[in-house]
Amino acid sequence: MLANLTTPLLGIVGTSAIGQLGEASLLGGVAMASVALDCLFWLFGFLRMGTIAFTAQALGARDIPEIRAVLARALLLALASGLSLLLLQLPLGRIVFGLMGGSDAATGAAQRYFAIRLWAAPFALANYVLLGWFVGQARAKLALGLQITISLANMSGILVLVVALGQGVAGAAWAAALAETIGCVIGLAAAWRTLHGRLDGIGNGLFDRTKLARLFAVNRDILIRTAAVIGAFFFFTAQGARAGDVTLAANSVLYNFIMIGSFFLDGLANAAEQLCGQHLGARDAAGFARAAKLVLLWSGAFGAALTVSFFIFNGPLIALMTASPAVLQAAHQYLPYAALTPLFGVMAYCFDGIFIGATWARDMRNLMLAALLTYVIAWYALYPLGNAGLWIALLIFLASRGIYQALRFPALRRQTFAGATAERIIEPI
């Protein structure tokens, strides 16, 4: 949880620094670029999620060479993906911001931020792999340390480049890019230390056809699933942009509430990925069921607590992120919807973690597409309500994701553990 919670701090610090300049177009532009980059990098979230699942399953099966091979395969894939993003930088920027439909001032600021920060793509994606590999082995302290390093580097960069030197949007972008690069170098060093400098066994399994085929099949389905989630949030941002700079800026401020809630709950989802994956690797049906139950119970408690906290402590956080009176007023108007997102999203995040840990990627993909269709239908029906209708449709999307997965879960568990009912004790390697 703590490791994941540092991620929205990047957005909050950047939003706060630009927001204090008092120009809605700059804040809206950074919001557009941040969402675009978050979505673009998030599209490669399979690098983290798949790595957690495969690492945890190898840990449960006590297959040490495979644990090393998982890291090597995923880092190669991250490097190839990051270089591809750099090659496609210009057309990606034109397409993304053209679709968003923001004002000329906001779009110009967004393009400046996007062009700079994308240079860190290979390092950002490698960090996904490293975080997934650490979490997959239940080395949460290393994951936390890496995330804190990235966050502190980003905050320091913003203080120097934006606050002290007045570099504005470009400074915020360079700060984020340098933070990802520093984090990657430190993360690789930590991984090398974890391996005790040993790479034996990697060569034999690195290009195993069966394992590569499974890797690409699972990652393909997670990619499609993630693209559906990105499509939902991209649509949300685009509709806000079309409503004007003030609404766009207000939604961007409230989006940080969504990110705080999601990364809190995603911490429990990561635990589900690791625990469920490890119990599946060990063929421990009872342990798998117990882990799923505990994650659901704790997530429900945290989701309710987050919603209550957002309703109570929203004022100072909103004021920190914007100095514009118009944006402040609009943000408070739509706050109740943003505050409810953790509660509505509890089941979605939990079952995402369970499904990923068990590598039920195909079912997760299909159910996510069904939820996306539900979201679009809900938005169309609620369109007369304007931005409020857009927020309600988003809440329906979150709820439907969890409900669809909950209905599918019992049958998948029975199929996966047919003939494997004995409980096994898993000890750390």
Beta strands, then each sheet from edge to edge (+ up, - down):
end
